[in-house]
């Protein structure tokens, strides 16, 4: 199974921006969908955004709508998460995950996904 690799995390001040990337170790992303999830210390992992790669439909959690944008490159080797107007509550480890078949209950549920990256840390603090 191809490992998913996240990059782009860091420390940013409130109101700042970061762009995360998710790639499949140099190969094409052979998934139905790629999702971004985050987990703060002591909290459950939560869905942030999902992109269905074949139809380019997107889903966003209410907490990030209007601030985050998920996209992909033309070759479908990388999925990006552009995060603008970041808030302290966006702090956490961000993971990308791949879903090989279609959605089951809901695309933002972590349990739906087959493959996971190791995560990248995002810290929003002044």
ZIURKA-V482084 format. One record per pair of residues at least 12 apart in sequence whose C-alpha atoms are under 7 Angstrom apart, sorted by the first residue. I is the first residue (numbers start at 0). J is the second residue. D is the distance in whole Angstrom. If there is no record, write none. Layout:
i=(I I)
j=(J J)
d=(D D)
This chain:
i=(1 1 2 2 2 3 3 3 3 3 3 4 4 4 4 4 4 5 5 5 5 5 5 5 5 5 6 6 6 6 7 7 8 8 8 9 9 9 10 10 10 11 11 11 12 12 12 13 13 13 13 13 13 13 14 14 14 15 15 15 16 16 16 16 17 17 17 18 18 18 18 19 19 19 20 20 20 20 21 21 21 21 22 22 22 23 26 27 27 28 28 30 30 30 31 31 31 31 31 31 31 32 32 32 32 32 32 32 33 33 33 33 33 33 33 34 34 34 34 34 34 35 35 35 35 35 35 35 36 36 36 37 37 37 37 38 38 38 39 39 39 46 46 46 46 47 47 47 48 48 48 49 49 50 66 66 66 67 67 67 67 68 68 68 69 85 86 87 87 89 90 90 90 91 91 91 92 92 92 92 93 93 93 93 94 94 94 94 94 95 95 96 96 96 96 97 97 97 97 98 98 98 99)
j=(23 24 23 24 116 21 22 23 24 115 116 21 22 23 24 116 117 19 20 21 22 94 95 116 118 119 19 20 21 119 19 20 119 120 121 120 121 122 121 122 123 122 123 124 123 124 125 84 85 86 87 123 124 125 84 85 86 83 84 85 82 83 84 85 81 82 83 79 80 81 82 79 80 81 77 78 79 80 77 78 79 95 76 77 78 76 76 75 76 75 76 97 98 99 51 52 53 98 99 100 101 49 50 51 52 97 98 99 49 50 51 95 96 97 98 48 49 50 95 96 97 47 48 49 93 94 95 96 93 94 95 91 92 93 94 91 92 93 90 91 92 60 107 108 109 59 60 107 60 69 107 106 107 69 82 83 84 80 81 82 83 80 81 82 81 123 123 123 124 123 121 122 123 120 121 122 118 119 120 121 118 119 120 121 115 116 117 118 119 115 116 112 114 115 116 112 113 114 115 111 112 113 113)
d=(6 7 6 6 7 7 6 5 7 6 5 5 5 6 7 5 7 7 6 5 7 7 7 6 6 6 6 5 7 6 4 6 5 5 5 6 5 6 6 5 6 6 5 6 5 5 5 7 5 5 6 6 6 6 4 5 6 6 5 5 5 4 6 6 6 5 7 7 6 4 6 6 5 6 6 6 4 6 5 5 6 6 6 5 7 7 6 6 4 6 5 6 6 5 6 6 7 6 5 6 6 7 6 4 5 6 5 7 6 5 7 7 6 5 6 6 4 6 6 5 6 5 5 6 7 6 5 6 6 5 6 6 5 4 6 5 5 7 7 4 6 7 4 6 7 6 5 7 6 7 7 7 7 7 6 5 6 7 5 4 6 6 5 7 6 7 6 5 6 7 5 5 5 6 5 6 6 5 4 6 5 5 6 7 7 6 7 4 7 6 6 6 5 4 6 6 6 5 7 7 5 5 7)
